[in-house]
């Protein structure tokens, strides 16, 4: 049985062309700073994001961590959403490893913290308080591109209060593809979206389909601080050009095709929407959330797995389209959901 793996866009396998690029990559020792493929990737992604420099990282979690710790010192604080990945799903690294205190704020269903609440959370310069140094935002949010006006307003507020700003842009390429104006390239759009931020972390191992890697982009000074932190946290890799080559290939070949993932996500949402027993929260990009009524989510998940469809759920059931999913796989997933509700009776109370 061919598995339709919709758990995440992190599950992709390198394409044959990507494997060939990996094998052909010139290599060096990146801890010494002489891996030419890593250098090429860092220069490329810095130019794409419009930042002075970039640093290749093994993971998005490490990239965000190094960014936060490069902006903040011990006893400092960063403002972040209550449900943001950097706060909730990255092991508390900034607090555990950097003694940097998070100040989480409530978010609305679109992931927005109220601008007034951000302003109120910034601490005065007083020995009673942690020093507020950084505002962290995230784009996309549950599959939706964050509004430009909001990101700009939040960054302007932060900068007016002498705070730095960091964007967790794990899927910012998806946001760029989804919101590019007619005639505007995804790369142009991405640079426009991240311009207000002092630093941004971008991921190559999600929608872009590389097996490993993210990059932290920012000023030359920030990246040099982050390089030291990357070393301390075990991220100094040697012939990592093998991995950087995959990311370079992805930047050349897998960005504009993200639109195909978005189309498939909409096809999935439309196929599930009229099935009684489900509430579909469709997304703008490649993630669809589905609420299953009457507590039947675990039973549906088990049934789907038995029939070759894998999903997961932290906030309802999450379905993610990606490079290794095609239209036939989406149609099979929808058909199996229909079969479940037609053939599997609800558990008796």
N, C-alpha and C positions, 0 to 999 in steps of 0.2 A: 504494500500500500504506500503510495506517495504521500508524504506528510505535507500538509499546508500549515506551515508554522507562522502563526500570526501573533506570537507572544511579544515580539519586539523587532525593531529594525536592526538590532544588534546581532541577529542570528545569521546574517548573510554569510555566504562563502565567497572567497575571492574568485573572480572570473578567470578564465584561462588567460585573457590578455593581461590581467592584473598580475597573475603569477609570472608571466613572461617578463613584465616590467620589473618585478621583484628580482628575478634571476639575473637580469641584465644590469642592475643598478651598480654603479661604482661605489665602493665602500671605504670607510676609514674608521677611526675611533672617535665617536662623538663626545666622549668625556674629555678628550684632548681638543675637541672642536674641529676635527679635520675629516669628518664624514661629508663628502661633497653632496650626497643626495639629501641628507638632513639639512644642510645649509641651503640647498636649492628650495626645499619645501618651506623652510622658515622664511626665506626671502619672498617666496611666492605668496604665502598666506598673509604676511605682513602687508604686502602691496594690495592684496585683495581687500583687506579690512581697513586699509588706510592708516595703519599704525606704523610706528618707527621700526619695530622689531617683533620677533615671535620666537617661541620656544616649543619644540616638539615634546609631547608628553605621552606616557603609556596609556593614560586614561583621562576621561573628562573629570572624574572625581579629583585626580591629582592636579589637573590643570586649574580647576576652581580653587582647590586648597592652596596651591602656590600663589594664585592671584590674590586671594584674601590675605594670606600671610605676608605677601609683598606690599600690600597696602597698609596693613595693620600690624601693630606690635603688641606685646603682652600688656594686658589691661585695657586694650582698645575694644571697640564694639562695632559690629556691622548690623545694619538694618536690613531685614530680609522678610519675605512672606512666610506665613505660618506653614504653608504647604509647599514651599519652594524646595527644589531638589537640593540646593546647597545647604539647607537647614535640616530637612527631614530625612533625606535618603543618602547622605554621604558620611554616615558614621560619626557625626559630631566632630569631624577632624579639626576644624579651626579652634574649637574649644579645647579638645583633648591635646592636640599637638602644639598649638600656638598660644594658648591662654587668651584667645580672642572671644569675647562674649557675643553671642548672637542676640539681637533684639527682634524677635519675630512679631509681625503684625498680621492682623486678620486680612483676608483677601475675599473679594467678591467672586461669584461664579466664573468670571472672566480672568481671574487671577490678579486683579488690580488691588493694590493697597490704596487707600484714600490719600491724596496728596496732603491734606490737612493732618492726617494721622502720622504721616512720615515726618512732617515738620514738627509735630508735638513730641515725637519720640527722640528727636535730636537733643542730647543732654547739654546742659550749660557747662561752661568750664569751671568745674567745682570738684574738689577732692572727694566729695561724696559719691561721684558718679564715674562709671567707665567713660572713656573718651570716645565719642562717636566719630568714626573715621570714614565709614564706607557705606554706600547703598548698593545692594545686590538685587538685580532684576533678572528675569528669565524670558526667553523667546525662542521657540514657540511655548505657549502655555496650553497643556492638554490638547495639542493639535491645532491651536488657533494662533495666528500671528498677532502679537500685541500691537495695539494702536500706536502709530508714530507720535501722535500728539501727546499721548500719555507718557511715553518713554522720554520724549523731549522735556516735558514739564517736570517730570521726576528728576531728571538729570540736572536741569537748570536750578531746581530747588536745592539739590545736594551741593552743587558747585557754589551756589550763593552762600551756603553755610560752611564752606571750606571742606566738604566731604568729597572723597573720590567716588567713582562709580564703576561697577563691574557688571558685565552681562554674562550670564550663563547662556551661551548660544549653542547648546548641544544640537538643536535642530534649526538653527538660524538660516541654514541654506534652504530648508523647506519653507520657512517664512518668506525668504527672498523670492523664491520661485512662485509662490502663491500670490504675492502682492506686487510683482513687477508690473510697471505700466507698459502699455503697448509700445514696442520698439526698444524697451529698456532691458538690458541683459540682467540675468540673475546676479552676476558679480557686481554690476553697477548698483543694483538695488541693495545688495548686502552691505556694501560700503556705506550707502546712505543710511541704512538702518542702525549701524553700529557707530556712526560718527559721534553721537553725543557721549559715548562711554570712554572712560579712561583705559579700560581693558575689556577684553572679550575672550571667552573660551569657546572655541569651535571644535566640533567633533567630526572625525573622518569615518568612524566605525559604526555609524548609524545609517542614515539614508544614503550616504555616499558609498557604503559597501566595502570599505577597507576593513581588514581583520583587526587592526589595533590602531589606536592613536587619536589624540586631540592636540590642539595647539593653543597656547596662551599668547595673546597679542596685546601689545601696549607700547609704552615709551621705552627707549633704550635703557634708561635707568631702572624702570620697573622690571624689565626682563632680566637684567643682570642680578637684581635681588632674587627674582624667582628662580634663576639658575642655581643659586646656592641652596635655596629651599628644596628644589627638585633633587639635588644631590643628597641632602639630609634625609629626604623621605624615600630614598632608594630608587629614584627615577633616572639616574645617570646610566644610560645604556651605551653599549659599545658600538658594534656594527649595525646600528639601528636604521641605517639607510635601506636595509631590506624592507622595513616597515614604512619608512618615509616614501619609498618608491610606490607603494600601493596608494598612499594618500595623494601623491602627485598624479598618478593615473586617474584616480577618482575625480580630482579637480578638473582634469582634461575631458573626462568622458561621462561622468555620472551626475553632474549638477543639473543640467536642463532636463534630464530624464526623470527627475523627481516629480515632474508634472504627471507622469504616468502613474506613480504611486498615489497621487492625489485623486486621479480619476478612478482608480480601483477602490479607494476608500469611499468615495461617493457611491460607487456601484454597490459596495457592501452595505452602506447605510440605507440606500433605497431598497435593497433586497430584504433587509431585516425590519424595516419600518412598519410594514403592514402585518407582521406576525403578532398575533394576540399573545400577550404574556411578556412582551418586551417593551421597554422604552429606550429609544435610540437617541443618543446625544452625539450627532454627527459632528465632524470637525472640518476645518478648512483645509487641512493638509493630509497627513497620512495616518491619523489616529482616530478611531471611532470607539466611543464608550457606550456600553449597553447595560442598562439596568434590567435585571431579570426579576419578575414579580414573584411574590409568595415564597421567597427564599429558595428558589429552584436553581440558583446560579451554580452551586457545586455539582448538582446532578447534571445540568447541561454541560458543564465543563468536562465531566467524566465521560458523558456520552460522546461528545465531540472528539475527545482523545481516542476513544475506541474506534472512531470512524475517520481517523487521520487528520483531524483539525485541532491544532493546539492554540489555546488562548490563555490569558492570565488575567488576574484581577486584583488590584489594590483599591481602585476607585470604580466600582462596578467591574464588568468584564471589559478588558481592553483588547482591541483588535488593531494591529499595526501592519500596514502594507509596506512592501519593500522590494528590493531588487530581485529576490528569489520567489516572488509571488506573481502569478499571472491571472488572467481573467478566468480561466478554467478553475483555478484554485479558489477564487472568490465565489464562483457559482456553486462549487461543491460545498463550500462552507455554509452558504445560505441554504442549500438543499438539506444539509444535515440538521440545521437548526429547525427547519420546517418539519423534518421527520421526527425530531425529538418531541415537539409539541403535539404532533399528530398521534404518536405511538406510545409515549411514555406517560402514564398517568401521574398526577401529583401524589406525593406521599400522603398517606392518611394521617390525620392528627391523633 
